[in-house]
C-alpha cells in the first residue's frame, strides 16, 4: 500500500499543473525522461538543475568526465515530416535574419493547417521554441565528505508567441468577447556559462525526521557571458463591440536588442537607411555583448525503505528502494548588456472604427530579427513604426530564474519521476508559467536503460520522448529523441534530439 501511495504522488505532481514547452535542462538522459530531472540527475549535469544531487553516485567511481554533449529542440507552426528539411530549418532559425533574405510563403491550405494543428480549441495564441544546448565539457569528482563538479556549456533559445489572427480572419469567441489576435512576442538569447559547484550532507536538518534518511544541499555559482539578445513585444488586438457593430483595435510595440541584433533595427528605425544591412553569420550571434553572474542552489531529501545498510551516496543502478524529494532555484542572477544596446518604444494606438488586417502571406520561423520583416508586410505595423523612439543606454536583464520541485521513486531497476517547474522570469528559455514532466526508466538488463517521458500541456502542444543507451562500469553511451503529438495522437515527427553522448568513469 505504501508503494502505491508513493507512485500516486509522483504521478500527481507530474500531471496536476499547466505546462509549457520548456525543459528544465536539455541533456541526453533528461530528454529521454521528458525534460524534468530535479531529483533524478546525479552527474555533473546536476550543476544546472539541482546541485545537491552531485553528492550521489549511481555507480562506483572517484571521477567522471564528458565532452561535447548536445541537444536540440525545434518546433514549428507547420508540421515538418522530412527530418532533413527540419534540420535545415532549425539551423536557419538560429541564424541571423538578413535583410535580403526571403520569408517563406504559405498558401491558404497551409494557413488552414496551421490553425487546425497549432491553434486547436479556439486558442488565440500559441508558443513555439527552438532550443539548443552544448556541454563543452563536464567533470565531477567525489571526496569523502563532498562531491565537486565543473562544467562549461553554451545554450541558445528562440521563443515566440504568435496570434491566430495572422493566419485566420475568423474571430474567436472568448469569455463573451469576439476577438482577433495578431500579437507577436519574440525573444532570443544565448548564454555561455562556466559553473563550479559542490554538494554535501546538510547536517543542520538531519535527524529532524526519523527513519533511514538524510538531507543534502548543493551550491553552484557561475560566470555568464551573453551573446546577442533580443526581446520584442508587438500587440495588435481587435475586439468587436456589438453595441455599435465596430472593431476596436489596440496596437503597441517595444524592443530591446544588443550585439549584432541591433544593426538591422537601428538602420531601419533610427538611421532610416535604405542601404543593405551588414552581413552577419551565426558565430556573430554568440560573440559576447553582455556579462553577468549567476547561482544555482538545491536541496534533496532521501528516504529509504527497509534497507538498514543502504549507502545514501552510492545509490547504485538496479538496487535499493528509496524516494528522493528535491527542490532547486536555478539561474539566480543578472546580465549587464553593454555592446550596441538599443531600446525601441512606440506609443499605443487605439482605433475605435478599425478594419481587420489581412492575414499573413508568410510563415514565421523564429529567426533573430525575422519579426521585423514579418510584421512589415502589414500597413498597421508600418503606421505604428512612425511613432517609435530609440535609446542606446546599457540595460540589464535577469537570468531565466526558475523554481523546480521533483520526486523520484526507485525500486530496484525501475524509476518513476515527476517534476514541477515555475519560471519566475519570462525569458527565451522559459515562459512564466508552471510546467510539468513525467518520466520512467526501466532496466531489463542492468547496463541498458530504457527511458520514456512526456510533457502534459493543457494550453500547448504535447510531446513525448524516448531514449536508451549502454551504461557500463567505465563509460556511458546515451541518446534520446522528442516526438510531436497531433491533438493528443502520437506521431513520428521528430522535434528534438540529444546526440549520442559519451561519459567516462575512473
N, C-alpha and C positions, 0 to 999 in steps of 0.2 A: 504493500500500500504506500509506503514511504517513497519508493521509486516512482510510482505512478504520479504522486503529487509533485515531485520534483520535475519530472518530464513535462507535466501540465504547466508548471510555472514557466519553464523555458519557452514553451510554445506560446503561452500567453504574452510574455514580454515581446515576442517576435512579431505578433500579428495585431496587437491592440492599438497601434497608433498610425497616423498618416505617414506616408513615406515619400521619398524623393529619389532622384536618380543617383545621388552621390554615394560613394563607398567611403567607409572610414579610412581605409588605406588600400591602395592598389598594389598588390604583390601576388605572386603565383599561388600560394596556399590560400590567401584570403579571398581571392577572386573565385576560386572553386567553391568556397563556402558561402557565397552570396555577397560578401563585402563587409562583414562585421569585424570580428577579431579582437574585441576589447578584452575578453577573457581567454581567448584561445592562443594567440600568437606568443611565442616564447623565444624566438630567435632575436637577432639584432633588430629586426623589423619592429619589435615592440617599442623601440625608441620613439616611434612616431605615432603609436596607438595607445599604449599603456606601459610606461617604463617599469612598473612594478613587476611585470611578467618576465623581465630579464633574469630574475632570480632562478627561474625554473629551468630544468633540463628534461627533455623527453628522450634523451639517450645519454650515455656516459661519455663526457669529453671535458677537456680543460679549455678548449677554444674552438671557434669555427669562423670561417670567413666565406664571403660570397662576392662575386663580381658580375656587374652588368645585368642584374635582374631588372626586367622591364615589363610594363603592362600598358595597354591602350583600351579606351572605351570610346566608341564613336556612334552616336545615334543620329538619325536623320528624319526630316519631315516625311519623305517618301521612302518606303521600303527599298532596299538595295539587295537583290538576291545574289548578284555576282560579287564574290569576295575580292576579286582583283580590282573591280571598279570601286568597291567600298574603300579599299586601302588607298587608292589614288585620291579619292575624295577626302579621306582622313588626312593625308599629307597636305592637300590643298587647304583644308580647314585650319591647319596650324601655321600656314604660310601668311605672309603679309599680302593683303589685297592691294593690287596695283591699280592705278587709275585707268590704265589701258586694258585691264582685264575685262572680260565679258561675263555678265551674270548668266546663270543657266536658265534658259527659257522653259516655261511649263505650259502645258495645254489645259483646256477646260477639263479633260478627263483626269489629268494629274491633280487639278485642284479638287475635284470630287473625291479622288483617292486620299488626298491629304486630309480633308475634312472627315472622311469616314474612319481613317486609321489613327489620326493624331488628335482629333477633337471629338471623341465619341461622347454621347450623352449630353449634348448641348454645352460642352465645355467652351468657355470663352477664350481661354489661353492655354497653351501647353509649353513645357520646358524641354529643352534638348541640350546635350552636352557632348563635348569632346574632351577627354581626359587622357593624360599620358604621364607615366612615372618611369624614371630610370634610376635605379640604385647603383651608383658607380662602384661603390664597394661598401661592405659592411663587415665589421669584426666584433665578435663577442668573446670575452674570456671570463672564466669562473675562478673565484677565490673562496676560501672557507666561509667568510662572513658576508661577502658581497659578490655581485656579478657586475661587469662593466661592458660597455659597448660604445662603438663609434661608427658613424656612417655618413656618407655623402650621397645626397640624392638631388635630382632635378625633377620638378613636377610642373606641368603646364595644364591649364584648363581654359576652355572657351565655353561659355554657357549663355543661352538666350531664352527668353520667354517671349513668345510671339502670339499675337491675337488672331483669332479665326477670321476676323473681318478682312484680312489681307487676301483670303482665298475664297470667301463666300460672301455675297451681298445679303444673304438671308439673315434677318435679325433673329437673335436668340432671346427667349423669354427666361428671365431670371428674377425670382422673388417679386413678381408683379411688374417688372420693368421690361421694356423692349430695347435691346442693346445691340450695337455693332461695335466690335472692339478691334482697333488697329494699333494696339500697343506693341512696342518692341523695346525690351530691356536687354542689353547685351553687356557681358563682362568677359575680359580676357586678362590672364595673369600667369606669369611663370616665375618660379622661385628656385634658387639654388640654396641648399641647406646643408650645413655640416653640424651634426649633433653628437654630443657626448653625454652619456648618462650612466647611472648605476641604480641598483636595487638591493635592498636588504630587508631583513625581518624588522617589522615595526613593533619594537618591544613595548612601546607605550600602550598599545591596545591589546597585546597578547595576554591571555589569561582572563579577559573580561567575559569570554564565552566558554563554557565548559566543553569537553569532548576534545578529540584529537584535531586541533585546528590552529591556524596561525594567520596573522596579518602580515602583508608585505607592502612596502612603499618604494616608489621609484621616481627619480627626478632626472630630466634630460634638458639642459639648456642648449641653445643653438644660435648660430650666427646665420643670418639670411641675407642673400643678395637677390634682388629682384630685377628681372629684365623689363622690357616694355610693358606698360599697363594701360588698360582702357576700361572705362565704365560709362555706358551710355544708357540714358533713360528717355524714351520718347513715348509720350502719351497722346493718343488720338482716339477719343471715345465719342460715340454717338448714342444719344438717349432720346427716345421718341416720346413726345408729350401728346397724350391722347386728347387733352382738352382743346388744343388748337391745331392738332394734326401737323406738328412741326418736329424736325430733328434738331436737337441741341448738341452742339459739338464743343469739346474741350481739348485743346492742344497745348503741349509743353515739351521742352527739350532741354537736356543738360548732359554734359560730357566732361570727363577728366581723362587725360592721357599723359604718358611720359615716354621718353625714348623715341625710337623711330616712328612710333604710332602717332606722334604729334605732328609729323611733317605734312601729311595729307590734309587733315582738318585745319591746320594753321594756314596752309596755302589757300584752302577753299574759303574759310570764313574770316581770316584775319587779313591776309595779303590780297585776296580776291584775284589771284593769279590764274591765268588760263594756260600756263606752261605745263608740260608733263611733270608729274610728281617724281621725286627722286626714286631711283630703283633700289629696292632693298631685297635682302634674301632672308631665309629662315633664320640663319645664325644671327642676323642683326637683332631679331626679336629678343634673343637671350643675352645680349650684352647688358651689363649692369646699368640700371638707371635709378636704382634705389637701394638702400641698405637698412637693415633692421636687426632686431634681436627677438628671440622667442624662447618659450619654455613649454615643455610637456611634463605633466605630473600624473601619477596614477596610484591607485590603492587596490590591492587584491586580497580577498579573504578566501582561504582554502579550508574546506571541511571534508574529512574522510569518514568513511563508514565501515566500522568493523575491522580496520587494519591497524592493529596496535603498533606495528613496527614500520608503518608506511613512511617512506622518506619523502618529506614535503618538498624537497628540492628536486630530486630525481623522480619526477612523475613520468615514468617510462611508458613508451608506447605499448599498448596491448596489456597493460597491467593496472591494478588499482581500481578503486571505487570511490570517487570523490566528486565534490562540487566546488567550482570556482565562481566567486561573485566579484566582479571588478567594476571599477569606475575610473574615469580619467577626464582630465581637462587638457585639451590639446591646442596647440597654436596660440598660446597666450603671448601677445606681443604686438609689435607695430613695425611698419616700414616707412621710411622717410624718402620721398621721391625728389630728386634734385636735378636730374638730367632732362632738359627740354620739357618741363612741366607746362601743361596747357589746360585751362578750365574754360569751358564754353557754357553759357547760360542764356536761355531765352525767357521772355515773359510768357505768361499764359494768355492764350487767345480763346475767348468764348464767343460762339456764334449761335444766335437763337433762331436762325432760319437757314439751316445748312442743307446742302445736298450730300448724299453719301458719296464717298470717294470710290473710284473704281477698284476692282481687285487687282492684285499684283500680276504682272506678266512674267515674273521671275521667282525662282525658289530662293530661299535663304539658307546658307550652309554654315554660317558662323565663322567665316574668315575674319581676322582682325581688320577693322576698318571697312569691311564689306557693308556694314549697316548704313553708312553714308550713301553709297551708291544705290543700295536697295531703296532707301527712303526717297532719294532724289527723283524717282520716277513719278512721284505724286506732287501735284501742284500745291496741296496743303502744306507739305513739308517745306517746299521752296518759299512759300509765303512766310512761314514762321522763322525760317532761316534769316530773314531780313532783320529780325529783332535780336539776334544773338550778339552778346557782348563777350569779351575774352579777357583772361588774366593769365599771366605767366609766373605766378607765385608758386614756390615749392609747396608741397602738400604731404600729408601723412594719411596712411590707411592702416586699419587693424589687420593683423593676420587672420586667417579664416578660423577663428576660435570656435570650438565645439565641446559640448559635454557628452560623454559616452558612458553608457551603462551596459554591461554584458554578463551573461551567465554561461557556464559550460559544465555539463554533466558528463562524466566519463564512467563507463562501466566496461572494464576490460578493453576490448577492441572496438568499442562503439563510443562516439562522442556526439552529443547534441548541443547546439549552441544557439543563443538568441541575443540580439543586440538592439538597443535603442540609442539613437544619437540625435542631439538637438544642436543645430548650428546657431550659435549666438550672433555671429557676424554673417550677413548675407554677402557672399563672395562668388567669384568664378568657380570655386571648388565646391561650395555648398550653399544651397538656398537656406533661408532662415525658417525652416520648418522641422518637425520631427521626422526621423527616418527609422525604419525597422528592417531587420535582416534575420534570416533563419538559415542554418546550415547543419549538415550531418556528415560525419566521416565514419566509415567502416573499414576494417582491415581483414578481408578474408584470408590474406596471408600477412604476416606481421610487417613485412617490408613494403607492402603495396597498399597504399591508402586509396580509397575511392571516395570522392567528395561530391556532394550536391548542395546547392543553395538557391535562394531566391530572395528577391525584394518584393514585398507585397505593398502595392500602392493603391490608394483609393481615388486619387486625382490624376495620377500619371500612369504611363505605360509600365507594365511589369516586365521583368526579365527573369531568367533562370540560368543557373551556371552548373558546370561540371568540371571536374579536374581529377587528375591521378598522377602517379609518379612511382619512383623506386627510391626507398629510403633505407640505406644500409648503415652499418656502423661508421663507415668512413666518409660517405658522401650521400647527398640527396639530389635527385633529378625530378623536377615537377613541372607541370604545365596545366593551364586552365583556359576555358572558353566561356563567354557570355552569349546567351541566345535571347533574341527578342520574342515577345509574345504578341499576338494579334487579337485584341479584345478577349483576353483570357485563354486563347488557344495557343498551344505550343507550336513554335516554328523552328526551322533550321537556319534562320537568318542570323549570322554571327555578327554581334555588335561590339564584341570586346574579346581580347585575348591577352594572356600573360605568357610571354615567350618561355621556352624551355630554360629553366634556371638551374644552376649548379651551386651547391653549397658543400664545403669540405670541413671535416671534423678532425681534431687532434687531441 
